């Protein structure tokens, strides 16, 4: 306890943010209180906050806002910016352009300002976004302005108390190993030295208007002039930063204005109408669906808070529901194949196998990557790529990352084209199911307080993997050893004739995730509604068997 208090008091003296300094003062007082309950709770929080540095990985930094090295705060961000600047200099990028942007979360503007000051102080030319801006717009700016790097302060769809720090390289892509470890080493060196004396400067160039104009023009160009524009659509920004850009893009295309969910249209860092600001979470798009029913809408588009993800709801089997990430990936992939978009098709190993089969049938090249757009976005000559967590890349030349806005533009065009033919998204899904056999996916997801429980479950699966699932033999592949072109990763894959499973720890949350897929034949899928019922039953049984295999 004395060691933790000493560390907290030392941090307090160095903290450059009055808010987190006050939070730490209160914790230190409470940790020495006479009340056992107050003292125990404060001590636990201090021990957690000072358990070690917030790990810098391929997703950058992400965690709760608060004082201490294991939290997101101005000290940690300053050290990260200085470390990233040092790494960029070692790569020969000294004096280059670095674009810095941020979302509308608590502390985002402050963290971005610290980053801009540090980068300018280290001699980089800082390009500054003057207001909360969607992540894909900032990512677009990297190549548009010829930057050597980009930084976006965002926690995407994490809970309100979190924030994060995402870095991009000059090609517009996210970092991958070993770059993350190299940057982490530079950050650690800064943290152990006189980081408070890092040079700062205020010089920066405001690029907001030019950036948005260029991005909007590019996004609008994805919608052909001859494509129909008759549709009714509902949009929710999920209290994030996507609404303004979506409005501008729709206007540039000449689309009818989207019916916005008024309670969720403008940025609000507290996310008051959702318990978890992720369109995938149960209940998150209820307001949007209710509005769609009232307006007689053709489709619902939902972006996550930083607008790099896109979710879609439509009427399927007589009722409104959100399409799974794989269903939307199938629709977008089939559209890209039909339009003969040049390049390679790709999706992550935890996503459906259907895109690969569709590409093969069309004589198109397909590749499977590890989880995350840090891998998908790096596929050379990418035509279309997606991951089941509602991330889609529909314009890799401009943004080699997931982009919820250009994905929305593509969905709106598909819906308008189908409507002009008297058809719907559900009709198109049914057509694909009849041609290739219904492919249904789901998840087994377990959130834990103790990360050791995830490690134990993965160890059980590796030590005693099932020899069969749903009564059919399965091949077990430990992806920690690498597989084909896939680099090693902490995951186990199980492959059967009509099923596919991947179990892995989440890369951004304290969750164990198990991705489940079952496949029916085209003959079994003639009655698609019935096929979905059958597949749903098989997924439920598969979920139960995998829970038993993992011991969760």
C-alpha positions as CSV (number, residue, x, y, z in Angstrom):
1,X,0.0,0.0,0.0
2,X,2.8,2.4,0.9
3,X,4.4,1.8,-2.6
4,X,1.2,2.6,-4.3
5,X,0.6,5.7,-2.3
6,X,4.2,6.8,-3.1
7,X,3.7,6.2,-6.8
8,X,0.4,8.1,-6.7
9,X,1.9,11.1,-4.9
10,X,4.8,11.2,-7.3
11,X,2.4,11.1,-10.3
12,X,0.3,13.8,-8.6
13,X,3.3,16.2,-8.6
14,X,3.8,15.6,-12.3
15,X,0.2,15.6,-13.5
16,X,-0.4,18.5,-16.0
17,X,-4.2,18.2,-15.9
18,X,-6.1,19.8,-12.9
19,X,-9.0,17.4,-13.4
20,X,-7.1,14.2,-13.1
21,X,-4.9,15.7,-10.4
22,X,-8.0,16.4,-8.3
23,X,-9.3,12.9,-8.9
24,X,-6.0,11.5,-7.7
25,X,-6.0,13.8,-4.6
26,X,-9.4,12.4,-3.7
27,X,-8.3,8.8,-4.1
28,X,-5.2,9.4,-2.0
29,X,-7.3,10.8,0.8
30,X,-9.8,8.0,0.6
31,X,-7.1,5.4,0.6
32,X,-6.1,6.6,4.0
33,X,-9.6,7.1,5.4
34,X,-10.8,5.4,8.6
35,X,-13.9,4.0,6.8
36,X,-13.0,0.4,5.7
37,X,-15.3,0.4,2.7
38,X,-14.1,3.7,1.3
39,X,-10.4,2.9,2.0
40,X,-10.7,-0.6,0.3
41,X,-12.4,0.8,-2.8
42,X,-9.9,3.7,-3.2
43,X,-7.0,1.4,-2.7
44,X,-8.2,-1.0,-5.3
45,X,-8.6,1.8,-7.8
46,X,-5.1,3.1,-7.1
47,X,-3.6,-0.4,-7.4
48,X,-5.4,-0.8,-10.8
49,X,-4.4,2.7,-12.0
50,X,-0.7,2.1,-11.1
51,X,-0.5,-1.6,-11.9
52,X,1.6,-0.8,-14.9
53,X,1.6,1.4,-18.1
54,X,-1.3,1.3,-20.4
55,X,-0.1,-1.0,-23.1
56,X,0.5,0.5,-26.6
57,X,-0.4,-2.0,-29.3
58,X,-1.5,-2.2,-32.9
59,X,-4.7,-0.4,-31.8
60,X,-2.6,2.3,-30.1
61,X,-3.9,3.1,-26.6
62,X,-7.4,2.6,-25.2
63,X,-8.7,2.6,-21.6
64,X,-10.7,4.5,-18.9
65,X,-9.9,8.2,-18.4
66,X,-8.3,8.8,-15.0
67,X,-5.0,9.4,-13.3
68,X,-2.1,7.0,-13.4
69,X,0.0,5.1,-16.0
70,X,-2.7,2.5,-16.6
71,X,-5.3,5.1,-17.5
72,X,-5.9,7.6,-20.4
73,X,-4.8,11.0,-19.3
74,X,-2.7,14.0,-20.5
75,X,0.5,12.5,-19.0
76,X,0.1,9.2,-20.8
77,X,-0.9,11.0,-24.1
78,X,2.1,13.4,-23.8
79,X,4.4,10.5,-23.4
80,X,2.8,8.6,-26.3
81,X,3.1,11.6,-28.6
82,X,6.7,12.2,-27.7
83,X,7.5,8.5,-28.2
84,X,5.7,8.4,-31.6
85,X,7.6,11.5,-32.7
86,X,10.9,9.9,-31.7
87,X,10.0,6.8,-33.7
88,X,9.0,8.8,-36.8
89,X,12.3,10.6,-36.6
90,X,14.2,7.4,-36.5
91,X,12.4,6.3,-39.7
92,X,13.6,9.4,-41.5
93,X,10.4,11.4,-41.3
94,X,11.7,14.4,-39.4
95,X,9.9,17.6,-40.4
96,X,7.1,15.7,-42.2
97,X,3.3,16.4,-42.0
98,X,1.3,14.8,-39.2
99,X,-2.5,15.2,-39.2
100,X,-4.1,15.2,-35.8
101,X,-7.8,14.7,-35.2
102,X,-10.2,13.8,-32.5
103,X,-13.8,12.7,-31.7
104,X,-16.3,14.2,-29.3
105,X,-15.5,12.1,-26.2
106,X,-14.4,13.5,-22.9
107,X,-10.9,14.8,-23.0
108,X,-10.5,14.1,-26.8
109,X,-9.8,17.8,-27.7
110,X,-7.3,18.1,-24.9
111,X,-5.4,14.9,-25.8
112,X,-5.3,16.0,-29.4
113,X,-4.0,19.4,-28.5
114,X,-1.2,17.9,-26.4
115,X,-0.3,15.7,-29.3
116,X,-0.3,18.6,-31.7
117,X,1.9,20.7,-29.4
118,X,4.4,17.8,-28.9
119,X,4.6,17.0,-32.7
120,X,5.1,20.7,-33.5
121,X,7.7,21.0,-30.8
122,X,9.6,18.1,-32.3
123,X,9.7,19.9,-35.7
124,X,6.8,18.2,-37.5
125,X,4.3,20.2,-39.6
126,X,1.0,19.7,-37.8
127,X,-2.2,19.6,-39.7
128,X,-5.1,20.3,-37.3
129,X,-8.8,19.5,-37.4
130,X,-10.6,22.2,-35.6
131,X,-13.7,20.2,-34.5
132,X,-14.7,16.6,-33.7
133,X,-14.3,14.7,-37.0
134,X,-15.0,11.1,-38.1
135,X,-12.0,8.8,-37.9
136,X,-12.2,7.8,-41.7
137,X,-12.2,11.5,-42.7
138,X,-8.9,12.0,-40.8
139,X,-7.5,8.7,-42.2
140,X,-8.4,10.0,-45.7
141,X,-6.4,13.1,-45.0
142,X,-3.1,11.3,-44.5
143,X,-2.7,10.4,-48.1
144,X,-4.6,13.5,-49.4
145,X,-2.2,15.9,-47.7
146,X,0.9,13.7,-48.1
147,X,1.4,13.1,-44.4
148,X,4.0,10.8,-42.8
149,X,1.6,9.9,-40.0
150,X,-1.8,10.6,-38.5
151,X,-3.2,10.5,-34.9
152,X,-6.8,10.2,-34.0
153,X,-8.0,10.5,-30.4
154,X,-10.9,8.2,-30.2
155,X,-12.2,5.2,-28.3
156,X,-14.6,4.3,-31.2
157,X,-17.6,2.4,-29.6
158,X,-16.2,1.9,-26.1
159,X,-18.1,3.0,-23.0
160,X,-18.4,6.7,-22.1
161,X,-15.7,6.6,-19.5
162,X,-13.0,5.4,-22.0
163,X,-10.8,7.2,-24.5
164,X,-8.1,6.1,-26.9
165,X,-5.2,7.0,-29.1
166,X,-5.0,5.6,-32.6
167,X,-2.0,6.1,-34.9
168,X,-1.6,5.7,-38.7
169,X,1.4,5.6,-40.9
170,X,1.9,7.6,-44.1
171,X,0.2,5.0,-46.3
172,X,-3.0,5.6,-44.4
173,X,-2.9,2.2,-42.7
174,X,-2.9,1.2,-39.1
175,X,0.3,-0.1,-37.5
176,X,1.1,-3.8,-37.2
177,X,3.9,-5.8,-35.4
178,X,6.8,-5.1,-35.0
179,X,6.0,-1.4,-35.4
180,X,3.8,-1.3,-32.4
181,X,6.6,-2.7,-30.2
182,X,9.1,-0.3,-31.6
183,X,6.8,2.7,-30.8
184,X,6.0,1.2,-27.4
185,X,9.8,1.1,-26.6
186,X,10.2,4.8,-27.6
187,X,7.2,5.7,-25.4
188,X,8.7,3.7,-22.5
189,X,12.0,5.5,-22.9
190,X,10.2,8.9,-22.8
191,X,8.2,7.9,-19.7
192,X,11.4,6.9,-17.9
193,X,13.1,10.2,-18.7
194,X,12.3,13.9,-18.4
195,X,9.1,13.7,-20.4
196,X,7.7,16.9,-18.8
197,X,10.5,18.9,-20.5
198,X,9.5,17.6,-24.0
199,X,9.5,20.6,-26.4
200,X,6.1,22.0,-27.3
201,X,5.0,24.5,-30.0
202,X,1.7,26.0,-31.0
203,X,2.4,26.1,-34.8
204,X,-0.3,24.2,-36.8
205,X,-2.3,24.5,-40.0
206,X,-6.1,24.4,-39.9
207,X,-7.2,21.9,-42.6
208,X,-10.7,21.2,-41.5
209,X,-12.6,22.8,-44.4
210,X,-10.3,21.5,-47.1
211,X,-10.2,18.1,-45.6
212,X,-14.0,17.7,-45.4
213,X,-14.5,19.1,-48.9
214,X,-12.1,16.6,-50.4
215,X,-13.5,13.7,-48.4
216,X,-17.1,14.5,-49.3
217,X,-16.2,14.8,-53.0
218,X,-14.5,11.4,-52.9
219,X,-17.3,9.7,-51.0
220,X,-19.9,11.2,-53.4
221,X,-18.0,10.0,-56.4
222,X,-18.7,6.4,-55.3
223,X,-22.4,7.0,-56.2
224,X,-22.8,7.0,-60.0
225,X,-24.8,9.8,-61.6
226,X,-27.1,7.3,-63.3
227,X,-27.9,5.4,-60.1
228,X,-31.5,5.9,-58.7
229,X,-32.0,8.1,-55.8
230,X,-35.5,7.3,-54.7
231,X,-35.4,6.0,-51.2
232,X,-36.4,6.8,-47.6
233,X,-33.6,6.2,-45.1
234,X,-33.1,6.7,-41.3
235,X,-29.7,7.5,-39.9
236,X,-28.3,7.5,-36.3
237,X,-24.9,8.8,-35.4
238,X,-25.2,7.1,-32.0
239,X,-24.3,10.4,-30.2
240,X,-21.1,10.4,-32.2
241,X,-19.5,12.6,-34.9
242,X,-20.9,11.0,-38.1
243,X,-24.2,12.9,-38.7
244,X,-22.8,16.2,-40.1
245,X,-20.6,14.4,-42.6
246,X,-23.4,12.0,-43.6
247,X,-25.7,15.0,-44.2
248,X,-23.1,16.7,-46.4
249,X,-22.3,13.6,-48.4
250,X,-26.0,12.8,-49.0
251,X,-26.5,16.3,-50.2
252,X,-23.5,16.2,-52.6
253,X,-24.9,12.9,-54.1
254,X,-28.4,14.4,-54.5
255,X,-30.0,11.9,-52.1
256,X,-33.1,12.7,-50.1
257,X,-32.0,13.8,-46.6
258,X,-31.9,11.0,-44.1
259,X,-34.4,11.0,-41.3
260,X,-32.1,11.4,-38.3
261,X,-32.8,10.0,-34.8
262,X,-33.0,13.4,-33.1
263,X,-32.0,12.1,-29.7
264,X,-28.8,10.6,-31.1
265,X,-27.9,13.0,-34.0
266,X,-25.5,15.4,-32.2
267,X,-22.3,14.5,-30.3
268,X,-22.8,13.7,-26.6
269,X,-19.9,12.2,-24.7
270,X,-22.2,10.7,-22.1
271,X,-24.2,8.7,-24.7
272,X,-27.4,9.2,-22.7
273,X,-29.8,7.0,-24.8
274,X,-27.7,3.8,-25.0
275,X,-26.1,1.7,-22.3
276,X,-23.2,0.9,-24.7
277,X,-22.6,3.1,-27.8
278,X,-22.1,0.2,-30.2
279,X,-24.8,-0.4,-32.9
280,X,-24.2,-4.2,-32.4
281,X,-25.4,-4.0,-28.8
282,X,-28.9,-5.1,-27.9
283,X,-31.3,-2.1,-28.0
284,X,-28.8,0.4,-29.4
285,X,-30.7,1.0,-32.6
286,X,-34.2,0.7,-31.2
287,X,-34.9,4.4,-31.6
288,X,-33.8,4.2,-35.2
289,X,-36.0,1.2,-36.0
290,X,-39.0,2.9,-34.4
291,X,-38.4,5.9,-36.5
292,X,-38.0,3.8,-39.6
293,X,-41.4,2.1,-38.9
294,X,-43.0,5.4,-38.4
295,X,-41.5,6.9,-41.6
296,X,-42.0,3.9,-43.8
297,X,-38.3,3.8,-44.4
298,X,-36.5,1.4,-46.8
299,X,-33.4,1.0,-44.6
300,X,-31.7,2.1,-41.3
301,X,-28.1,3.2,-41.3
302,X,-26.2,3.4,-38.0
303,X,-22.7,4.6,-37.5
304,X,-20.7,4.0,-34.3
305,X,-19.5,7.2,-32.4
306,X,-16.4,7.8,-34.6
307,X,-18.2,6.7,-37.8
308,X,-15.7,4.1,-38.9
309,X,-18.2,1.3,-38.6
310,X,-21.6,0.9,-40.3
311,X,-24.6,-1.1,-39.3
312,X,-27.8,-1.7,-41.3
313,X,-31.3,-2.6,-40.3
314,X,-33.9,-3.8,-42.8
315,X,-37.2,-5.8,-42.9
316,X,-36.3,-9.5,-43.0
317,X,-38.9,-12.2,-42.8
318,X,-41.6,-9.7,-42.1
319,X,-39.9,-7.7,-39.3
320,X,-37.2,-5.1,-38.8
321,X,-33.9,-6.3,-37.5
322,X,-30.2,-5.4,-37.8
323,X,-28.3,-7.4,-40.3
324,X,-25.3,-9.2,-39.0
325,X,-21.9,-7.9,-39.9
326,X,-21.4,-10.9,-42.1
327,X,-24.8,-10.4,-43.9
328,X,-23.8,-6.8,-44.7
329,X,-20.4,-7.9,-45.7
330,X,-22.0,-10.5,-48.1
331,X,-24.2,-7.8,-49.6
332,X,-21.3,-5.4,-50.1
333,X,-19.0,-8.1,-51.4
334,X,-21.6,-9.4,-53.9
335,X,-22.1,-5.9,-55.1
336,X,-18.4,-5.3,-55.6
337,X,-18.1,-8.6,-57.5
338,X,-21.1,-7.8,-59.7
339,X,-19.6,-4.4,-60.5
340,X,-16.3,-6.1,-61.3
341,X,-14.4,-3.8,-58.9
342,X,-10.7,-4.6,-59.7
343,X,-8.5,-6.1,-57.0
344,X,-8.5,-8.7,-54.2
345,X,-11.3,-9.5,-51.9
346,X,-10.5,-10.0,-48.2
347,X,-12.1,-10.6,-44.8
348,X,-10.8,-11.6,-41.4
349,X,-10.5,-15.2,-40.2
350,X,-13.3,-14.7,-37.7
351,X,-15.7,-13.5,-40.4
352,X,-17.9,-15.7,-42.6
353,X,-16.4,-18.0,-45.3
354,X,-19.1,-16.9,-47.8
355,X,-17.2,-14.1,-49.4
356,X,-14.4,-16.4,-50.2
357,X,-16.8,-18.8,-51.9
358,X,-18.5,-16.1,-53.8
359,X,-15.2,-14.7,-55.0
360,X,-14.0,-18.2,-56.1
361,X,-17.2,-18.8,-58.0
362,X,-16.6,-15.5,-59.9
363,X,-13.0,-16.3,-60.6
364,X,-11.8,-13.5,-58.3
365,X,-8.9,-13.6,-55.9
366,X,-9.6,-13.7,-52.1
367,X,-7.4,-13.7,-49.1
368,X,-8.1,-14.3,-45.4
369,X,-6.4,-12.1,-42.8
370,X,-6.0,-11.9,-39.1
371,X,-8.6,-9.9,-37.2
372,X,-8.6,-6.2,-37.6
373,X,-8.3,-3.6,-40.3
374,X,-4.6,-3.2,-39.6
375,X,-4.4,-6.4,-41.6
376,X,-7.3,-6.1,-44.0
377,X,-6.3,-2.6,-45.0
378,X,-2.8,-3.8,-45.9
379,X,-4.0,-6.4,-48.5
380,X,-2.3,-5.3,-51.8
381,X,-4.8,-4.0,-54.4
382,X,-7.8,-4.4,-52.1
383,X,-11.1,-4.4,-54.0
384,X,-13.3,-4.8,-50.9
385,X,-12.6,-6.0,-47.4
386,X,-14.6,-6.5,-44.2
387,X,-14.7,-7.9,-40.7
388,X,-17.8,-9.2,-39.0
389,X,-17.6,-6.4,-36.4
390,X,-19.4,-4.1,-38.8
391,X,-16.2,-2.8,-40.4
392,X,-16.1,-2.3,-44.2
393,X,-13.6,-0.9,-46.7
394,X,-15.4,0.1,-49.9
395,X,-12.7,2.6,-51.2
396,X,-9.3,1.3,-50.3
397,X,-7.5,3.6,-52.6
398,X,-8.6,6.6,-50.5
399,X,-9.0,5.0,-47.1
400,X,-7.3,1.7,-46.5
401,X,-9.2,1.2,-43.3
402,X,-12.8,0.7,-42.3
403,X,-15.0,3.6,-43.2
404,X,-18.6,3.7,-42.0
405,X,-19.5,6.7,-44.3
406,X,-18.5,5.3,-47.6
407,X,-20.0,1.9,-46.6
408,X,-23.3,3.8,-45.9
409,X,-23.1,5.4,-49.3
410,X,-22.7,2.0,-50.9
411,X,-25.6,0.6,-49.0
412,X,-27.8,3.5,-49.9
413,X,-27.0,2.9,-53.6
414,X,-27.7,-0.8,-53.4
415,X,-31.0,-0.1,-51.6
416,X,-32.1,2.5,-54.2
417,X,-31.2,0.1,-57.1
418,X,-33.1,-2.7,-55.6
419,X,-36.1,-0.5,-54.9
420,X,-36.1,0.6,-58.5
421,X,-36.4,-3.1,-59.4
422,X,-39.2,-3.7,-56.8
423,X,-36.8,-5.7,-54.6
424,X,-35.2,-5.3,-51.1
425,X,-32.1,-6.1,-49.2
426,X,-33.9,-9.2,-47.8
427,X,-34.7,-10.4,-51.4
428,X,-31.0,-10.0,-52.3
429,X,-29.9,-12.0,-49.2
430,X,-32.4,-14.7,-50.1
431,X,-31.0,-14.9,-53.7
432,X,-27.4,-15.3,-52.4
433,X,-28.6,-18.0,-49.9
434,X,-30.3,-20.0,-52.6
435,X,-27.2,-19.8,-54.9
436,X,-24.5,-20.5,-52.4
437,X,-26.4,-22.1,-49.5
438,X,-27.5,-20.2,-46.4
439,X,-24.5,-19.3,-44.3
440,X,-25.4,-18.1,-40.7
441,X,-23.0,-16.7,-38.1
442,X,-23.2,-15.9,-34.4
443,X,-21.0,-15.4,-31.4
444,X,-20.4,-16.7,-28.0
445,X,-19.0,-13.8,-26.0
446,X,-18.0,-13.8,-22.4
447,X,-17.0,-10.6,-20.6
448,X,-14.7,-11.1,-17.6
449,X,-13.3,-9.1,-14.7
450,X,-10.2,-11.2,-14.5
451,X,-8.2,-11.7,-17.7
452,X,-6.7,-14.9,-16.4
453,X,-10.1,-16.5,-16.9
454,X,-9.7,-16.0,-20.7
455,X,-6.2,-17.4,-20.7
456,X,-7.4,-20.5,-18.7
457,X,-10.3,-21.0,-21.2
458,X,-8.0,-20.9,-24.2
459,X,-5.6,-23.3,-22.4
460,X,-8.5,-25.7,-21.9
461,X,-9.4,-25.6,-25.5
462,X,-5.9,-26.2,-26.7
463,X,-5.3,-28.9,-24.2
464,X,-8.5,-30.8,-24.9
465,X,-10.0,-29.7,-28.2
466,X,-13.2,-31.3,-29.4
467,X,-12.8,-33.9,-32.1
468,X,-16.3,-33.3,-33.5
469,X,-18.9,-30.6,-33.3
470,X,-22.6,-31.0,-34.2
471,X,-21.8,-34.7,-34.8
472,X,-19.2,-34.0,-37.6
473,X,-15.4,-34.3,-37.4
474,X,-13.5,-31.1,-37.1
475,X,-9.9,-30.1,-37.9
476,X,-8.3,-28.2,-35.1
477,X,-5.8,-25.4,-36.0
478,X,-3.8,-23.6,-33.4
479,X,-3.3,-20.2,-35.0
480,X,-0.7,-19.3,-32.3
481,X,1.6,-21.5,-34.5
482,X,0.6,-19.6,-37.7
483,X,-1.4,-21.1,-40.5
484,X,-0.7,-20.6,-44.2
485,X,-0.2,-16.9,-44.8
486,X,-1.5,-15.9,-41.4
487,X,1.0,-14.7,-38.9
488,X,0.8,-16.3,-35.4
489,X,-2.1,-15.1,-33.2
490,X,-3.7,-16.2,-30.0
491,X,-6.7,-18.1,-31.5
492,X,-7.9,-21.6,-32.2
493,X,-9.8,-22.5,-35.4
494,X,-12.1,-25.5,-35.8
495,X,-13.1,-26.5,-39.3
496,X,-15.8,-28.9,-40.3
497,X,-17.6,-29.7,-43.5
498,X,-20.6,-27.5,-42.6
499,X,-19.3,-25.4,-39.8
500,X,-16.4,-23.0,-38.8
501,X,-15.4,-21.8,-35.4
502,X,-12.7,-19.4,-34.2
503,X,-12.1,-18.8,-30.5
504,X,-9.9,-15.9,-29.4
505,X,-9.5,-13.2,-26.7
506,X,-10.8,-9.8,-27.8
507,X,-8.2,-7.3,-28.8
508,X,-10.0,-4.2,-27.3
509,X,-12.2,-5.5,-24.5
510,X,-11.9,-8.0,-21.6
511,X,-13.9,-10.6,-23.5
512,X,-13.4,-14.1,-24.7
513,X,-15.0,-14.4,-28.2
514,X,-16.0,-17.4,-30.1
515,X,-17.1,-16.9,-33.7
516,X,-19.6,-19.5,-35.0
517,X,-20.7,-20.4,-38.5
518,X,-23.0,-23.0,-39.9
519,X,-23.6,-23.7,-43.6
520,X,-26.5,-25.3,-45.4
521,X,-26.6,-26.5,-49.0
522,X,-28.4,-24.7,-51.8
523,X,-30.9,-27.5,-51.8
524,X,-31.5,-27.1,-48.0
525,X,-31.9,-23.3,-48.6
526,X,-34.7,-23.3,-51.2
527,X,-37.1,-22.1,-48.5
528,X,-34.8,-19.4,-47.0
529,X,-37.1,-18.6,-44.0
530,X,-37.1,-22.3,-43.0
531,X,-33.4,-22.5,-43.6
532,X,-32.8,-19.6,-41.2
533,X,-34.8,-21.5,-38.5
534,X,-32.7,-24.6,-39.1
535,X,-29.4,-22.7,-39.1
536,X,-30.5,-20.9,-35.9
537,X,-31.0,-24.2,-34.1
538,X,-27.6,-25.4,-35.3
539,X,-26.0,-22.2,-34.1
540,X,-27.6,-22.6,-30.7
541,X,-26.3,-26.2,-30.4
542,X,-22.9,-25.1,-31.6
543,X,-22.8,-22.3,-29.0
544,X,-23.6,-24.8,-26.2
545,X,-20.9,-27.3,-27.4
546,X,-18.2,-24.6,-27.6
547,X,-19.1,-23.2,-24.2
548,X,-18.6,-26.6,-22.8
549,X,-15.3,-27.0,-24.6
550,X,-14.1,-23.7,-23.3
551,X,-15.4,-24.3,-19.8
552,X,-17.3,-21.0,-19.7
